[in-house]
Amino acid sequence: MNAFTSSRDDTQASFTHAIFHPNASSSGLWCPKSLPQVNFQTLINQSYTDLVHSIFNALNLDIQRDILDSALSSYKDFDNSSNPAPITTYNLANNLAILELYHGSSRAFKDMALAPFGTLFSTLAKQQNKKYLILTATSGDTGPATLDSFADKQNISVICLYPKGGTSDVQELQMITKEAKNLHIFGINGNFDDAQSALKNLIHNPDFQKELEAQDFSLSVANSINFGRIAFQIIYHIWGYFCYIKAKNLEYGTPLYPIIPSGNFGNALGAFYAKRMGLPLGKIIIASNPNHILTDFISTGIYDLRGRKLILTHSPAMDILKSSNIERVLFELFGFKRTKELMQNLDSTQVYSLAPNELAKINEYFQALFCPDNVCLEIIKKYAQKSILLDPHTANAIYAYEELQDSTKHFLAYSTAQWCKFAPTMLKAITGETAKDFEAIKKIESIFKQKAPNSIHTLLSKSIKHNRILSSNPNEIRSEIMKIL
């Protein structure tokens, strides 16, 4: 069942193939050949897991029901297994709620997709009697979620690259204290884009793949270039819509405007696909930080990396300039020929430009704003005075809401991480004090009488298992991987 096609040519593949081999032909990404129209209103009272089944069936994803059920059992480890992505209205405006996506093991939104994805991938690998090397690069949240998901899974080895000094202490400890024998974590001297570029270099290197094959391994990735991640990410946008209209007692069909903090664009892509399938979403509002390449692109139609340097901000998971999943939006709206042309322009000249009619099409679906870093802190402080703790990424989304100020519309801001993952930034914003992660967590707990999860507190007592630091040179990383295998 070939439900997928490359974003850069007309090569087709099944969902299973796309999961195992996310590197599509012509250096493209696997994308749905076509998106179904779904009568979402008929699904409004389904459980979260039943909703996953319904959407997977609508997308013709070739996964046996029992295998998918096994993958979805990972939600049992969330704070509320029946509602892994709850919304809250706090003491907010009448037309705003927050979708909390941080109730899994790593306390960030990546768990929503990666928790079931790891089980799904491992089960399929065992079924095919194949061994896989999973490569992942992280700006801070993908890494811990990937490692939790794949820990001790049969037929799987994981290499995780993260920018040394470019994550919070909590995020780093969530990675480097992992004990599972199949997990290998390396800090990289460089930023996230350097780590991701090294990963992409290895993925597209045929000699490296031959070396892996000689060791009986196939290569795959857990980043959001893998559509297995995206498939699960579509679901919580639908769930969030259902929860909002129920909470606000609105008619089905009332437009809801999602406000999504976005760096690599996978989270927003899930909302885009849901909207294309018929979910009554308004424009998808992209909330960026000072690395506002997405804001520039959505506003001007020009994606320009020339002379641009990554800025380290208070919302580090969004410190990204090369947003991989934009390519899937281009394919869905403009087809593979135009997508290949644009992406080749970016590779060769570091820039591409949409035609005016193409930009107009993008603007049918997206609007974008960016939050200055000092204002991010002001938003955190303002809401903390109401006893609402917003992590820095969520603060970017709330800034976008306040800038838009439209009482005629309904908004759902996405909270992508729990406050305790960025406690030093939170404390600085709220009190002006500086402190390291765990001291900051204790101070905030004391002020607000809100306790961070035990999984965060126990990190300090764990021993460090992974302390290797590498350059971002793909050859050095490749050499280390082959030593491990």
C-alpha atoms as one frame of an Amber mdcrd trajectory, in Angstrom:
protein
   0.000   0.000   0.000   2.033   2.941  -1.307   0.514   5.890   0.533   3.683
   8.019   0.449   5.790   9.800  -2.134   9.077  11.681  -2.109   8.843  15.472
  -1.811  11.306  15.796  -4.715  10.188  13.182  -7.254   7.365  10.692  -7.825
   8.969   7.692  -6.091   6.407   5.976  -3.863   6.600   3.936  -0.675   4.529
   2.394   2.096   4.286   3.914   5.567   6.423   1.114   6.989   9.131   1.809
   4.419   8.934   5.533   5.187   9.441   4.836   8.900  12.455   2.586   8.349
  13.992   4.631   5.522  13.053   8.318   6.083  15.674   9.408   3.556  13.411
   9.614   0.480  14.730   9.595  -3.083  16.350  12.738  -4.552  17.223  13.744
  -0.953  13.560  14.476  -0.267  11.209  13.652   2.602   8.371  11.138   2.524
   4.979  12.850   2.315   1.392  11.599   1.996   0.473  11.182  -1.685  -2.876
  12.715  -0.866  -4.684  13.664   2.310  -8.189  12.312   2.958 -11.137  14.493
   3.884 -12.329  13.396   7.327 -15.675  14.069   8.969 -14.062  14.960  12.277
 -17.395  15.717  13.937 -18.162  11.994  14.003 -14.982  11.387  16.026 -15.535
  14.046  18.671 -16.383  11.642  21.506 -13.694   9.051  20.801 -10.960   8.294
  23.308  -7.460   9.487  22.461  -6.314   6.013  21.395  -9.442   5.402  19.313
  -8.829   8.753  17.617  -5.324   7.596  16.677  -6.784   4.453  15.094  -9.364
   6.495  13.165  -6.782   8.903  11.742  -4.277   6.147  10.910  -7.057   4.321
   9.053  -8.055   7.480   7.187  -4.434   7.983   6.135  -4.162   4.325   4.993
  -1.176   3.675   7.238  -0.300  -0.014   6.986  -0.034  -0.887  10.678  -1.778
  -3.875  12.253  -4.238  -2.902  14.963  -2.545  -4.958  17.689   0.848  -3.389
  16.892  -0.615   0.099  17.059  -2.401  -0.770  20.320   0.918  -1.896  21.764
   2.519   1.403  20.744  -0.330   3.432  22.215   0.012   1.634  25.535   2.989
   3.946  26.130   0.473   6.651  27.077  -0.198   4.674  30.269   2.990   6.238
  31.633   1.687   9.791  31.153   0.195  11.779  34.047  -3.306  10.921  32.803
  -3.365   7.936  30.457  -6.817   8.754  29.084  -5.947  12.407  28.434  -2.255
  12.679  27.526  -2.738  16.216  26.120  -5.125  18.133  28.394  -6.172  21.734
  27.897  -6.376  24.257  30.700  -8.028  27.642  30.799  -6.313  28.838  34.018
  -7.369  32.397  34.742  -7.047  33.369  31.102  -9.147  35.318  28.619 -12.506
  33.941  27.490 -11.106  33.157  24.026  -7.852  31.449  25.046  -6.818  28.076
  26.431  -3.490  26.262  26.685  -2.873  22.771  25.308  -0.412  21.068  27.659
   1.841  18.694  25.729   4.375  17.988  28.487   2.820  15.209  30.556   5.123
  12.385  29.388   8.453  11.168  30.741  10.708  13.941  29.404   8.206  16.707
  30.319   8.161  18.078  26.767   5.870  17.744  23.756   8.157  15.326  21.900
   6.863  12.499  24.131   3.456  12.785  22.467   4.859  11.268  19.280   8.073
   9.581  20.348   6.620   7.504  23.200   4.441   5.401  20.858   6.861   5.710
  17.933   9.701   3.874  19.712   7.512   0.860  20.480   6.050   0.880  16.967
   9.479   1.012  15.330  10.991  -1.691  17.529   8.020  -4.038  17.058   8.179
  -3.701  13.267  11.971  -4.197  13.298  11.607  -7.426  15.303   8.845  -8.566
  12.958  11.233  -8.136  10.016  14.187  -9.566  11.974  16.314  -6.478  11.220
  18.659  -4.364  13.334  18.514  -0.568  13.082  20.804   2.255  14.036  18.679
   5.278  14.966  20.371   8.642  14.541  18.914  11.697  16.212  20.029  15.291
  16.679  18.387  17.375  19.386  18.079  20.986  20.434  17.102  19.713  23.859
  13.740  17.942  23.862  13.879  15.357  21.056  16.914  13.687  22.655  15.455
  12.793  26.073  12.140  11.708  24.500  13.916   9.526  21.921  16.143   7.913
  24.530  13.206   7.171  26.840  11.294   5.702  23.926  14.022   3.405  22.603
  15.760   2.424  25.862  16.382  -1.336  25.949  14.279  -1.910  22.847  15.300
  -5.005  20.907  16.957  -4.677  17.476  17.692  -0.966  18.079  20.834   1.065
  18.794  20.595   4.848  19.181  23.138   7.596  18.567  22.016  10.958  19.983
  23.854  14.211  19.193  23.212  17.399  21.162  24.919  20.820  21.183  27.163
  20.906  24.269  26.187  23.981  26.265  23.156  24.531  24.041  20.572  22.780
  26.236  19.389  23.297  29.799  21.125  21.330  32.572  17.947  19.296  33.068
  17.778  18.399  29.373  21.450  17.408  29.338  21.115  15.270  32.475  18.038
  13.571  31.028  20.332  12.370  28.225  23.758  11.729  29.731  22.474   9.735
  32.732  20.702   7.135  30.589  21.811   3.603  31.509  20.416   1.474  28.684
  23.165  -0.365  26.793  21.677   0.418  23.386  21.892   4.214  23.888  24.936
   6.348  23.008  24.921  10.102  23.599  27.508  12.620  22.390  27.816  16.345
  22.984  28.809  18.278  19.873  31.022  21.367  19.801  28.575  23.535  17.870
  24.890  24.452  17.770  21.827  22.390  16.863  22.092  23.201  13.153  25.676
  21.834  13.233  24.449  18.623  14.875  21.562  18.295  12.417  23.852  18.989
   9.429  26.250  16.261  10.591  23.342  13.851  10.950  22.039  14.660   7.471
  25.535  14.223   6.033  25.686  10.701   7.471  22.169   9.828   6.337  23.025
  10.746   2.743  26.489   9.106   2.784  26.364   5.808   0.817  29.775   4.677
   2.141  28.559   5.034   5.722  25.474   3.004   4.897  27.654   0.275   3.380
  29.742   0.181   6.571  26.575  -0.221   8.592  25.294  -2.980   6.330  28.574
  -4.830   6.833  27.740  -4.826  10.550  24.181  -6.011   9.808  22.595  -2.633
  10.624  20.202  -0.485   8.635  20.030   3.263   9.199  17.044   5.309  10.331
  16.315   8.500  12.296  13.964   9.642  15.053  13.918  13.331  14.158  10.762
  14.801  12.686  12.022  14.125   9.167  10.670  10.635  10.000   6.971  10.657
   9.122   6.348   8.140  11.900   6.759  11.090  14.258   4.487  13.363  12.226
   1.684  10.773  12.054   1.349  10.792  15.840   1.713  14.584  15.980  -1.373
  15.130  13.841  -3.576  13.616  16.544  -3.173  16.070  19.393  -4.204  19.014
  17.207  -7.525  17.259  16.595  -7.810  16.348  20.278  -7.042  19.944  21.286
  -9.790  21.254  19.011 -12.318  18.818  20.462 -11.325  19.655  24.046 -11.517
  23.406  23.410 -14.998  23.492  21.927 -16.285  21.201  24.671 -14.677  23.330
  27.397 -16.060  26.549  25.908 -19.418  24.986  24.963 -19.048  26.000  21.305
 -20.601  24.535  18.176 -18.506  22.124  16.138 -17.165  24.089  13.181 -16.211
  27.172  15.193 -12.747  28.110  13.876  -9.910  27.692  16.372  -6.562  29.411
  15.856  -3.632  27.318  17.128  -0.596  29.294  18.332   2.422  27.024  18.056
   5.977  27.766  19.237   8.014  26.437  16.342  11.614  25.810  15.347  11.903
  22.734  13.138   8.219  23.006  12.141   7.156  19.421  12.827   4.645  20.497
  15.465   3.055  23.063  13.150   3.106  20.581  10.272   0.776  18.279  12.212
  -1.726  21.143  12.516  -1.348  21.925   8.799  -2.168  18.339   7.848  -5.169
  18.294  10.206  -6.453  21.521   8.645  -5.952  20.124   5.139  -7.957  17.054
   6.186 -10.888  19.219   7.225 -10.373  20.162  10.887 -11.960  23.618  11.406
  -8.757  25.464  12.251  -8.199  29.110  11.464  -4.770  30.243  10.375  -1.975
  28.386  12.141  -0.038  31.019  14.052   3.693  30.374  14.257   5.345  31.884
  17.327   9.100  32.269  16.849  11.926  33.656  18.983  14.738  35.974  17.738
  15.774  33.217  15.317  12.783  34.362  13.284  13.483  32.784   9.926   9.979
  31.262   9.912   8.385  34.642  10.575  10.388  36.137   7.714   9.507  33.290
   5.366   5.787  33.298   6.104   5.686  37.103   5.847   7.800  37.552   2.706
   8.021  34.186   0.923  11.821  34.369   1.092  13.766  31.699   2.989  17.196
  33.242   3.374  20.084  31.717   5.324  22.725  34.038   3.885  24.747  35.808
   6.549  22.445  34.502   9.237  23.883  33.246  12.508  22.036  31.275  15.116
  21.164  33.329  18.202  21.141  31.564  21.569  17.900  32.574  23.287  15.808
  31.914  26.393  13.776  29.396  24.323  16.597  27.118  23.103  14.434  24.331
  21.615  13.479  26.881  18.936  17.048  28.017  18.223  16.959  26.617  14.697
  17.501  28.169  11.260  17.006  25.164   8.963  13.392  24.122   9.455  13.257
  20.729   7.758   9.493  20.270   7.699   8.780  23.391   5.647   9.672  21.114
   2.711   6.579  18.991   3.355   4.346  22.075   3.260   5.923  23.098  -0.054
   5.261  19.640  -1.479   1.661  19.544  -0.293   0.884  22.958  -1.806   3.143
  23.097  -4.889   4.134  19.528  -5.853   7.481  17.762  -6.108   8.955  19.606
  -9.112   8.647  23.032  -7.526   9.729  21.686  -4.127  12.875  20.141  -5.604
  13.696  23.405  -7.388  13.269  25.471  -4.209  15.232  23.084  -1.993  18.079
  22.824  -4.504  18.216  26.618  -4.543  18.533  26.596  -0.764  21.298  23.983
  -0.890  23.293  25.805  -3.572  22.667  29.489  -2.788  21.323  29.455   0.817
  18.115  31.190  -0.305  14.886  30.616  -2.217  11.926  32.845  -3.022   8.268
  32.006  -3.572   6.256  33.656  -6.331   3.535  36.064  -5.114   0.761  33.524
  -5.788   2.719  30.875  -3.844   3.166  33.208  -0.874  -0.562  33.914  -0.968
  -1.183  30.159  -0.715   1.151  29.878   2.296  -0.669  32.787   3.926  -3.995
  30.982   3.570  -2.677  28.566   6.185  -0.074  30.397   8.254   0.584  33.637
  10.083   3.803  34.273  12.020   5.142  36.523  14.746   8.320  36.513  16.804
   8.923  37.454  20.411  12.003  39.493  21.444  13.992  37.700  24.135  13.515
  40.388  26.807   9.756  40.356  26.175   9.733  36.579  26.659  10.953  37.170
  30.221   8.327  39.881  30.736   5.562  37.487  29.663   6.830  34.811  32.086
   6.847  37.340  34.960   3.432  38.763  34.091   1.734  35.366  34.160   3.709
  34.163  37.183   2.059  37.017  39.087  -1.202  35.161  38.348   0.435  31.912
  39.590   0.627  30.609  36.010   4.069  29.180  35.204   4.784  29.365  31.459
   8.026  27.918  30.169   9.911  30.258  27.755   8.610  28.523  24.614   5.005
  28.800  25.761   5.678  32.448  26.614   6.461  33.047  22.931   3.009  31.699
  22.065   1.286  33.888  24.669   3.146  36.910  23.288   1.662  36.147  19.865
  -1.820  35.952  21.395  -1.404  39.312  23.103  -0.091  40.912  19.916  -3.056
  39.668  17.892  -5.687  40.786  20.432  -8.813  39.715  18.580 -11.826  39.105
  20.791 -13.831  37.732  17.846 -11.615  34.639  17.519 -10.738  31.624  19.650
  -7.100  30.706  20.303  -5.319  27.604  21.585  -1.730  28.226  22.713   0.533
  25.189  22.734   2.639  24.595  25.829   5.547  22.506  24.633   7.479  22.002
  27.876   6.988  22.135  31.630   8.484  25.088  33.507  10.993  22.935  35.424
  13.001  22.208  32.263  14.010  25.879  32.078  14.021  26.889  35.737  17.019
  29.328  35.628  15.262  31.354  32.921  12.013  31.211  34.881  13.696  32.421
  38.086  15.531  35.215  36.265  12.280  36.387  34.719  10.265  36.218  37.938
  12.737  37.473  40.571  15.809  38.692  38.672  17.943  36.098  40.477  20.423
  33.800  38.781  20.759  30.186  39.836  21.584  26.806  38.346  18.764  24.494
  37.331  18.065  22.596  40.525  18.550  25.536  42.870  16.182  27.519  40.638
  13.643  24.682  40.708  13.651  24.663  44.523  13.205  28.431  44.709  10.288
  28.405  42.282   8.687  25.478  44.113   8.950  27.459  47.331   7.457  30.633
  45.844   4.543  29.019  44.013   3.968  25.833  46.014   4.188  23.877  42.757
   6.383  20.790  42.844   8.400  19.619  39.868   7.955  15.913  38.988  10.071
  13.374  40.868  11.652  12.341  37.559  13.274  15.782  37.434  14.410  15.820
  41.070  16.039  12.386  40.854  18.292  13.450  37.953  20.829  14.961  40.375
  21.359  11.645  42.128  22.029   9.735  38.922  25.567   9.045  37.730  26.745
  10.354  34.359  27.063   7.547  31.809  27.909   9.538  28.651  30.522  12.297
  28.731  32.124  12.216  25.281  32.313  15.509  23.384  32.929  15.413  19.619
  33.423  17.996  16.916  30.615  18.479  14.408  32.795  16.838  11.731  30.711
  13.994  10.255  33.809  11.849   9.751  34.700  11.972  13.452  31.125  11.097
  14.405  31.089   8.297  11.832  34.309   6.862  13.254  32.877   6.831  16.790
  29.711   5.127  15.620  31.628   2.369  13.887  33.723   1.789  17.018  30.506
   1.298  18.991  28.985  -1.101  16.485
